[in-house]
Amino acid sequence: MIAASSGMAGLFVELGCILLGVALLGRLATRWGLPSVPLYLVAGLLIGDGGVVPIVPARDFIQTGAEIGVILLLLLLGLEYSGDELMGALRTGLPAGGVDLVLNFTPGLLAGVLLGWDVRAALLLGGITYISSSGIIAQLLGDLGNLGNRETPVILAILVTEDLVMALYLPLMAGLLIGGSAVTIVLEIGVALAVVAVALAIAVFFGHRVSKLVFSRSNEHLLLTLLGLALLVAGLAEQVQASAAVGAFLVGIALSGPAEHAARQLLMPLKDLFAALFFVFFGLQVDPGTLPPMLAVAALLAVLTAATKVATGWWSSGRAGISTPGRLRAGFTLIARGEFSIVIAGIAVAEGIESDIGPLAAAYVLMLAIGGPLAAKTADPLSRRLVSRERRRQVDSPVSRADT
Amino acid sequence: MTEIAETPLPGVGVRHDFACDSNRRVGVVSHHSGRRDLILYDRDDPDRVAETVSMSSDEARTLGALLGGPSIVERFDDLRQQIVGLEIAWLPISSRSRLAGRPLGESELRTRTGVSIVALLRGETAIPAPGPDDVMRAHDVAVVVGTDDGIDEAARILSAPSS
């Protein structure tokens, strides 16, 4: 096609402006030491329904891009971990994962019930408050130079179990959301969970073989194979109600070894593009006018679930023999919520079961995606102050001094 | 030898660290991407890394060579991360061993145990990737790679006295 139709021209202009705007915001985020997710959401809010400059032609494209964005987000998340790492984290991190689930799922669930929502919406809100942002936290650990810290394996193990819980939670919710009689729901969920279990088993026991089949020395072939495989499995998973995201996650886990390493490098730029579209699209669906009434609830929930995450990190790193400063760091680092809360909220918005959940989730994630990293940075100064107070007290009392 | 603690970091790589006699704890975070972080723990807060130096794998190898570390171990570590169950061991050839003064091929080590001799250490020198005709001498140290069971078996064969 030599002359693009006028519709195309409009699409290109809008898309170009959106990408440039997002790029600008991303740069600002880096300069301010913030994760980019909240700023992408803000961009979406500005150009969506009821926003400052609502977009028209690019909307469909962004929607499709957003769906691909979720798939790529989960695919890369799966690629982060090999089957062995998942099993290892499960063996050591199960108690911590359980505490994490109970402490952080419950507040969201209860809040949904108290707001008088449909049970399914309340369950989705539980998921939103439960899952920490592994993207933001990984970035944070690197930025703060905390990767080698002794509490870091505890944090990572919690993130891994959360991701595994997601692999069960998403198909479960998908089954509940279709509705129908109790029997069909149970059947749907059963089939979906069986598929997840089989895929996980393949990933853990035959991951290397799958990887060998997929691997190609040509980047071009590898990229096409990977994308094709991820989309195909995601689509099939969606068809059996196991949710496309979970399908992509399982493909990611199944790949390890040379394919995994090359895949990450190849897919990272694609993920950056489409995940940005996904966050923009989520913001776009939320009318900024609906945010203010939700701010108080979101703030309350944010404070509460920040505290429960701190408790989670504090307890689990204490179990691992970490002392006070490290326990504080683990707790504060886990506060950040981000991409996966939005993925869950996106399901709720797409299903249209509760009109308040979109704005509430947007406000909540904005607060904790920005507040989480800030809180994590205060952990060390805070514990230094605690420790110096402790020391003064020890100097005052000769008994404890003799102990040390 | 110093006791090295190995901790998997899911999604990141693996961390190795140990305490020096000087009371400082040092370690290395090996990223899946090949990046290496040299880490130095805080004096006051032993859980916290006070200093991190990020290095490319080339730079890390250079540092390893400067420190005089056996780079064979480092490379093997890369390999072991990918292949579960692969182990490395140093097996001395005693002067009473039947195989002292014999060519490597005669031990039929690989055929019998699946274990490979990847190097022979002889005093200050090393013979990397020795062939079947290379001769093992008493007091050599054979660096072998294989499964745990295979290495046990290989140790038995290498130390068997001459009858």
Contacts between the chains, C-beta under 8 A, distances in Angstrom:
chain1	res1	chain2	res2	distance
A	80	B	10	7.4
A	80	B	11	3.8
A	81	B	10	5.4
A	81	B	11	5.6
A	84	B	84	6.3
A	85	B	8	6.3
A	85	B	10	4.1
A	85	B	11	7.1
A	86	B	10	7.5
A	88	B	8	5.7
A	88	B	10	7.2
A	89	B	10	5.1
A	134	B	11	7.5
A	138	B	11	6.9
A	138	B	12	7.7
A	145	B	49	6.0
A	145	B	51	7.8
A	145	B	52	4.4
A	146	B	48	7.6
A	146	B	49	6.7
A	147	B	9	7.2
A	147	B	12	6.3
A	147	B	15	8.0
A	147	B	29	5.4
A	147	B	37	6.3
A	147	B	39	7.8
A	147	B	49	7.4
A	147	B	52	7.2
A	148	B	15	5.9
A	148	B	17	7.3
A	148	B	27	5.9
A	148	B	29	5.0
A	148	B	37	6.3
A	148	B	39	3.6
A	148	B	41	7.7
A	148	B	49	4.1
A	148	B	52	6.5
A	149	B	47	5.9
A	149	B	48	5.4
A	149	B	49	5.3
A	150	B	46	7.4
A	150	B	47	4.1
A	150	B	48	7.8
A	151	B	47	5.8
A	152	B	9	6.6
A	153	B	7	5.3
A	153	B	8	7.3
A	153	B	9	6.0
A	153	B	15	7.6
A	156	B	9	5.7
A	156	B	10	4.9
A	156	B	11	6.2
A	156	B	12	6.8
A	157	B	10	6.8
A	159	B	10	7.7
A	159	B	11	7.4
A	160	B	10	4.8
A	160	B	11	7.2
A	257	B	82	6.2
A	260	B	32	7.9
A	261	B	32	6.5
A	261	B	33	7.2
A	264	B	33	7.9
A	322	B	47	5.2
A	323	B	45	7.4
A	323	B	46	7.7
A	323	B	47	6.2
A	325	B	45	4.9
A	325	B	47	6.7
A	325	B	48	6.5
A	326	B	45	7.1
A	326	B	47	3.5
A	326	B	48	6.6
A	329	B	47	8.0
A	329	B	48	7.5
A	380	B	48	7.5
A	383	B	45	7.8
A	387	B	44	7.8
